[in-house]
């Protein structure tokens, strides 16, 4: 289809645009975006703009969109009118019209205007660009009229004036010259809806992302969930293929891609040199959010009473980055993708190991991607969406103020009989979100590395007993029993970790030692149970009652304090061995050692206690001083004698 520069047809609009620069009373560099007769002047890509003033109702048009694979299909249509100020005012107070086009073609006849069609370019009979399919007016599949964002508005994407708006009187004069209706007619948002891009989640599901956001919001007060738009659909695996970015072709806008990712898929409106224009409406309407774009392949157009949509079969490699996300659409640059944060997971089962990497260009999405990637890893490694076990270690590289870098490293163990994959990544996601949202300093996440060792089945236990090693054999120690020991010696024991009901029938053990202090008066009490936070003892007001243990709360009043508290994270695979005794001097001593176990420990609120008893330490009697020594000492005492 030949596209020509119709300079005569756009002359009136060009003149009116020049008057905008004259009458708006702003410096030329900050004037309202001028409506030019050319959308693109790059040799070989020349594309004219079809001016709004030249459009007539009933005029034949053509449009491009991709309904299968990556090659656009040309369809016919008809211009049926416009809604004055349908897109609201621009920064200079100028109303923006929404054009109306009746779309033809077999795909539209079967499905109506589908999600993912936004951005489809519409041309006049001479090949000049009228605009991009962008809005709809009904959910009914047989509705074939679409709102079209004019090409002039898309050409001006990213041109933001810095000066004041023109006065109403001045703007009215400009409107008349530019053949723009006066802003007296408004349209309810209930009448106009944007044609949604389709939301594709790679390596996970949109539902998983949404659930992670809800859970993180409950865990971390400062967490800011990312509202991801678009009609969520299944499918859309990431492909390494180099799908083309062409007018009428598919374009996927991602904030994360790789092993796990999230992207919206719409249609390219135009390519001019390295500049890419798409959608005809905002994506997230925030140009500061880092986003990359990719080519994509269509499986088919799916008719649906709830809203027909484009089924995406694959998303290709990154082709560039989005520079502007504005009301009139998206603008991007071919070349390097947006800067991203790598989230790397290494998953192990037995001797098998698998590595996965996701690239997250939107910082606020890093915790969600980390959790979703572990969810995906757990499911694919165990091929089980219900139960499983894992030991996970993660390192979060970050940069704080003045460029100071650091790494937070933590470990925990997980096991569940239901919804196991969703539990594996929540702690690392919580750590990331807490660092990003801390109230003390701006923290930039540089990278996340995670290693997870998986095993099948629900593996959880509780402390049910203790055994002592005697002459190479293990013997049972009864609860609250007393075992005679010697001062200064070290004895070897092991905790018996019996499986919880419903868990794998595997009994685990955790070996530990107890050294008998030389200064113990008589009995050493040893307790095994869940780790307890540091505490102080406050005397009870009730006579005869033991002192009250009050946990010591360490204030978090700086980033360093926050990092220290995060580094001392709760672990689900530990037990505490507490040794308490009274010394021969009457002092009370108590020390807790935390022991890491090979399984998740369920705290049932009880402890297993036993005692070690030492012989009573006899206090040696003081020796009596010999009398002869006393006499000698007495003789040495000075005496006074009388002379005579």
Secondary structure in CASP SS format (residue, H / E / C, confidence):
PFRMAT SS
TARGET T0000
AUTHOR 0000-0000-0000
METHOD secondary structure of the structure
MODEL  1
X C 1.00
X C 1.00
X C 1.00
X C 1.00
X C 1.00
X C 1.00
X C 1.00
X C 1.00
X C 1.00
X C 1.00
X H 1.00
X H 1.00
X H 1.00
X H 1.00
X H 1.00
X H 1.00
X H 1.00
X H 1.00
X H 1.00
X H 1.00
X H 1.00
X H 1.00
X H 1.00
X C 1.00
X C 1.00
X C 1.00
X C 1.00
X H 1.00
X H 1.00
X H 1.00
X C 1.00
X C 1.00
X C 1.00
X C 1.00
X C 1.00
X C 1.00
X C 1.00
X E 1.00
X E 1.00
X E 1.00
X C 1.00
X C 1.00
X C 1.00
X C 1.00
X C 1.00
X C 1.00
X E 1.00
X E 1.00
X E 1.00
X C 1.00
X C 1.00
X H 1.00
X H 1.00
X H 1.00
X C 1.00
X C 1.00
X C 1.00
X C 1.00
X C 1.00
X E 1.00
X E 1.00
X E 1.00
X E 1.00
X E 1.00
X E 1.00
X C 1.00
X C 1.00
X C 1.00
X E 1.00
X C 1.00
X C 1.00
X C 1.00
X E 1.00
X E 1.00
X E 1.00
X E 1.00
X E 1.00
X E 1.00
X E 1.00
X E 1.00
X E 1.00
X E 1.00
X E 1.00
X C 1.00
X C 1.00
X C 1.00
X C 1.00
X C 1.00
X E 1.00
X C 1.00
X C 1.00
X C 1.00
X C 1.00
X C 1.00
X E 1.00
X C 1.00
X C 1.00
X E 1.00
X E 1.00
X E 1.00
X E 1.00
X E 1.00
X E 1.00
X C 1.00
X C 1.00
X H 1.00
X H 1.00
X H 1.00
X H 1.00
X H 1.00
X H 1.00
X C 1.00
X C 1.00
X C 1.00
X E 1.00
X C 1.00
X C 1.00
X C 1.00
X C 1.00
X C 1.00
X E 1.00
X E 1.00
X E 1.00
X C 1.00
X C 1.00
X C 1.00
X C 1.00
X C 1.00
X E 1.00
X E 1.00
X E 1.00
X E 1.00
X E 1.00
X E 1.00
X E 1.00
X E 1.00
X C 1.00
X C 1.00
X C 1.00
X C 1.00
X C 1.00
X C 1.00
X C 1.00
X C 1.00
X E 1.00
X E 1.00
X E 1.00
X E 1.00
X E 1.00
X E 1.00
X H 1.00
X H 1.00
X H 1.00
X H 1.00
X H 1.00
X C 1.00
X C 1.00
X C 1.00
X C 1.00
X C 1.00
X C 1.00
X C 1.00
X C 1.00
X C 1.00
X C 1.00
X C 1.00
X C 1.00
X H 1.00
X H 1.00
X H 1.00
X H 1.00
X H 1.00
X H 1.00
X H 1.00
X H 1.00
X H 1.00
X H 1.00
X C 1.00
X C 1.00
X C 1.00
X C 1.00
X C 1.00
X C 1.00
X C 1.00
X C 1.00
X C 1.00
X C 1.00
X C 1.00
X C 1.00
X C 1.00
X C 1.00
X C 1.00
X E 1.00
X E 1.00
X C 1.00
X C 1.00
X C 1.00
X E 1.00
X E 1.00
X E 1.00
X E 1.00
X E 1.00
X C 1.00
X C 1.00
X C 1.00
X H 1.00
X H 1.00
X H 1.00
X H 1.00
X H 1.00
X H 1.00
X H 1.00
X H 1.00
X H 1.00
X H 1.00
X H 1.00
X H 1.00
X H 1.00
X H 1.00
X C 1.00
X C 1.00
X C 1.00
X C 1.00
X C 1.00
X C 1.00
X C 1.00
X C 1.00
X C 1.00
X C 1.00
X C 1.00
X E 1.00
X E 1.00
X E 1.00
X C 1.00
X C 1.00
X C 1.00
X E 1.00
X E 1.00
X C 1.00
X C 1.00
X C 1.00
X C 1.00
X C 1.00
X C 1.00
X C 1.00
X C 1.00
X C 1.00
X C 1.00
X C 1.00
X E 1.00
X E 1.00
X E 1.00
X E 1.00
X E 1.00
X E 1.00
X E 1.00
X E 1.00
X E 1.00
X C 1.00
X C 1.00
X E 1.00
X E 1.00
X E 1.00
X E 1.00
X E 1.00
X E 1.00
X E 1.00
X E 1.00
X E 1.00
X E 1.00
X E 1.00
X E 1.00
X C 1.00
X C 1.00
X E 1.00
X E 1.00
X E 1.00
X E 1.00
X C 1.00
X C 1.00
X C 1.00
X C 1.00
X C 1.00
X C 1.00
X C 1.00
X C 1.00
X C 1.00
X C 1.00
X C 1.00
X C 1.00
X C 1.00
X E 1.00
X E 1.00
X E 1.00
X E 1.00
X E 1.00
X E 1.00
X E 1.00
X E 1.00
X E 1.00
X E 1.00
X E 1.00
X C 1.00
X C 1.00
X C 1.00
X C 1.00
X C 1.00
X C 1.00
X E 1.00
X E 1.00
X E 1.00
X E 1.00
X E 1.00
X E 1.00
X E 1.00
X E 1.00
X E 1.00
X E 1.00
X E 1.00
X E 1.00
X E 1.00
X E 1.00
X E 1.00
X E 1.00
X E 1.00
X E 1.00
X C 1.00
X C 1.00
X E 1.00
X E 1.00
X E 1.00
X E 1.00
X E 1.00
X E 1.00
X C 1.00
X C 1.00
X C 1.00
X C 1.00
X C 1.00
X C 1.00
X E 1.00
X E 1.00
X E 1.00
X E 1.00
X E 1.00
X E 1.00
X E 1.00
X E 1.00
X E 1.00
X C 1.00
X C 1.00
X E 1.00
X E 1.00
X E 1.00
X E 1.00
X E 1.00
X E 1.00
X E 1.00
X E 1.00
X E 1.00
X C 1.00
X C 1.00
X H 1.00
X H 1.00
X H 1.00
X H 1.00
X H 1.00
X H 1.00
X H 1.00
X H 1.00
X H 1.00
X H 1.00
X H 1.00
X H 1.00
X H 1.00
X H 1.00
X H 1.00
X H 1.00
X H 1.00
X H 1.00
X H 1.00
X H 1.00
X C 1.00
X C 1.00
X C 1.00
X C 1.00
X C 1.00
X E 1.00
X E 1.00
X E 1.00
X E 1.00
X E 1.00
X E 1.00
X E 1.00
X E 1.00
X E 1.00
X E 1.00
X E 1.00
X E 1.00
X C 1.00
X H 1.00
X H 1.00
X H 1.00
X C 1.00
X E 1.00
X E 1.00
X E 1.00
X E 1.00
X E 1.00
X E 1.00
X E 1.00
X E 1.00
X E 1.00
X E 1.00
X E 1.00
X E 1.00
X C 1.00
X C 1.00
X C 1.00
X H 1.00
X H 1.00
X H 1.00
X H 1.00
X H 1.00
X C 1.00
X H 1.00
X H 1.00
X H 1.00
X H 1.00
X H 1.00
X H 1.00
X H 1.00
X H 1.00
X H 1.00
X H 1.00
X H 1.00
X C 1.00
X C 1.00
X C 1.00
X C 1.00
X C 1.00
X C 1.00
X C 1.00
X E 1.00
X E 1.00
X E 1.00
X E 1.00
X E 1.00
X E 1.00
X E 1.00
X E 1.00
X E 1.00
X E 1.00
X E 1.00
X E 1.00
X C 1.00
X C 1.00
X C 1.00
X C 1.00
X E 1.00
X E 1.00
X E 1.00
X E 1.00
X E 1.00
X E 1.00
X E 1.00
X E 1.00
X E 1.00
X E 1.00
X E 1.00
X C 1.00
X C 1.00
X E 1.00
X E 1.00
X E 1.00
X E 1.00
X E 1.00
X C 1.00
X C 1.00
X C 1.00
X C 1.00
X E 1.00
X E 1.00
X E 1.00
X C 1.00
X C 1.00
X C 1.00
X C 1.00
X C 1.00
X E 1.00
X E 1.00
X E 1.00
X E 1.00
X E 1.00
X E 1.00
X E 1.00
X E 1.00
X E 1.00
X E 1.00
X C 1.00
X C 1.00
X C 1.00
X C 1.00
X C 1.00
X C 1.00
X C 1.00
X C 1.00
X E 1.00
X E 1.00
X E 1.00
X E 1.00
X E 1.00
X E 1.00
X E 1.00
X E 1.00
X C 1.00
X C 1.00
X C 1.00
X C 1.00
X E 1.00
X E 1.00
X E 1.00
X E 1.00
X E 1.00
X E 1.00
X E 1.00
X E 1.00
X E 1.00
X E 1.00
X C 1.00
X C 1.00
X C 1.00
X C 1.00
X C 1.00
X E 1.00
X E 1.00
X E 1.00
X E 1.00
X C 1.00
X C 1.00
X C 1.00
X C 1.00
X C 1.00
X C 1.00
X C 1.00
X C 1.00
X C 1.00
X E 1.00
X E 1.00
X E 1.00
X E 1.00
X C 1.00
X C 1.00
X C 1.00
X C 1.00
X C 1.00
X C 1.00
X C 1.00
X H 1.00
X H 1.00
X H 1.00
X H 1.00
X H 1.00
X H 1.00
X H 1.00
X H 1.00
X H 1.00
X C 1.00
X C 1.00
X C 1.00
X C 1.00
X C 1.00
X C 1.00
X E 1.00
X E 1.00
X E 1.00
X E 1.00
X E 1.00
X E 1.00
X E 1.00
X E 1.00
X E 1.00
X E 1.00
X C 1.00
X C 1.00
X C 1.00
X C 1.00
X E 1.00
X E 1.00
X E 1.00
X E 1.00
X E 1.00
X E 1.00
X E 1.00
X E 1.00
X E 1.00
X C 1.00
X C 1.00
X C 1.00
X E 1.00
X E 1.00
X C 1.00
X C 1.00
X C 1.00
X C 1.00
X C 1.00
X C 1.00
X E 1.00
X E 1.00
X E 1.00
X E 1.00
X E 1.00
X E 1.00
X C 1.00
X C 1.00
X C 1.00
X C 1.00
X C 1.00
X C 1.00
X C 1.00
X C 1.00
X C 1.00
X C 1.00
X C 1.00
X C 1.00
X C 1.00
X H 1.00
X H 1.00
X H 1.00
X H 1.00
X H 1.00
X H 1.00
X H 1.00
X H 1.00
X H 1.00
X C 1.00
X C 1.00
X C 1.00
X C 1.00
X C 1.00
X C 1.00
X C 1.00
X C 1.00
X C 1.00
END
